[in-house]
Amino acid sequence: MAELKLPDLGDNVTSAVVVGVLIKEGDTIAAGQPVLELETDKAVMEAPASEGGTVTKVLVKPGDEVKSGQVIAVLGGAASAAAEAPKAAPAPVPTPAPATPPAAPAKPAPAPAPAGQRKLIPAAPSVRRLAREMGINLREVLGSGPAYRISERDLKRFATGEISPAPSPSAAPAPAMPLPDFSKFGPVRREAMSGVRRATVRSMAQAWSTIPMVTHFDKADITEMEALRKRLASRAEKRGAKLTMTAILLRIAAAALKQFPKFNASIDTASNEVIFKEYVHIGVAVDTPTGLLVPVVRDVDKKGVITLAAELGEVAAKARDRKLTPEEMQGASFTISNLGGIGGTGFTPIVNWPEVAIMGVSRSSLEPVWNAEKGAFEPRHIMPFSLSYDHRLIDGADAARFCRFVAEMLEDPFLLGFEG
């Protein structure tokens, strides 16, 4: 008899929830074969078997919370190297484009990593099947989704050389600094972080340690734009949309990204290249009870403001209801974080790697502005905003021009029809 244990979940993840059991008593399994589907940080991944044999008892069921090293099944006799494959036929997957010219030899399937070195990789079962067919080792692919979740698009980009292999860990991460015993100073209570918060901790720490960021601050007179927004609000409502300043900013940001393509790019340090994206997908930070989520609005440059307002309302509602799929949070090339509805005069948002810039919007207010033609002050609606950017690619002058472009479009709604 042998105990089948859950491998290391990786990335500081200590537990996960079982959403599917892929084995049953009597099954003969091989080392590396998927045995469980787990959910962690809003991603579903497969857990591979650390060794082969015949399943005599399954110790977990859907809904159970499991931890690294926990016994999940009991095995009988060891499976031979030529253990039978699972009898269930795999779901059909699309035939991928060849990764090499026809004359090149086929790429051999990667051998499974030693049991002690296996870690769970965030990827859906269909993505794992496609990787096996394409002969791609998922450990070499750095996913573009939340918590580095790997998509079919990531596999195809990896196969064609569009993205470089993920760097292998050269050393174990530094241990966390021990905290003092706060209970010595008074009563305390502990509360487990949600999966969303744990993912935020990792992604923000990774972005902060990778990107040298600078933040540029500016202001825009949105008096005319705000009047136009209120005037067109009823037209948007008839189409089931709420016309917000964020929806308008989506359209303006798309025009700015077309005008300044470096802000719609990513840095490939492995090849010393800049990847310029021909598409404009913009992430919008949404405040939810479980933490900050960033759904992505796609092809912003091809849509009108009212259409964008409707889509924005839909994805924001799904974010608050925790109904977003991982795919709906992937692929952004720029991000907007609007805190104007809450308050504040300015903030420094953190760039969401591998993007190179993010816009932060604060609460607008009435301010006295000198009108030289009238020789008097007059009240104007002024909106402060900021732009954090990756200084490796974007210079300060670039950021200033980008912000001035955004401010000018906000100040003159007429330009939206031309630049957009």
Secondary structure, 3 states (H helix, E strand, C coil): CEEEECCECCCCCCEEEEEEECCCCCCEECCCCEEEEEEECCEEEEEECCCCEEEEEECCCCCCEEECCCEEEEECCCCCCCCCCCCCCCCCCCCCCCCCCCCCCCCCCCCCCCHHHCECCCECHHHHHHHHHHCCCHHHCCCCCHHHCECHHHHHHHHCCCCCCCCCCCCCCCCCCCCCCHHHCCCCCCCCCCHHHHHHHHHHHHHHHHCCEEEEEEEEECHHHHHHHHHHHHHHHHCCCCCCHHHHHHHHHHHHHHHCHHHHEEEECCCCEEEECCCCCEEECEEECCEEECCEECCHHHCCHHHHHHHHHHHHHHHHCCCCCHHHHCCCCEEEEECCCCCCCCCCCCCCCCCCEEEEECCCEEEEEEECCCCEEEEEEEEEEEEEEECCCCCHHHHHHHHHHHHHHHHCCHHHHHHC
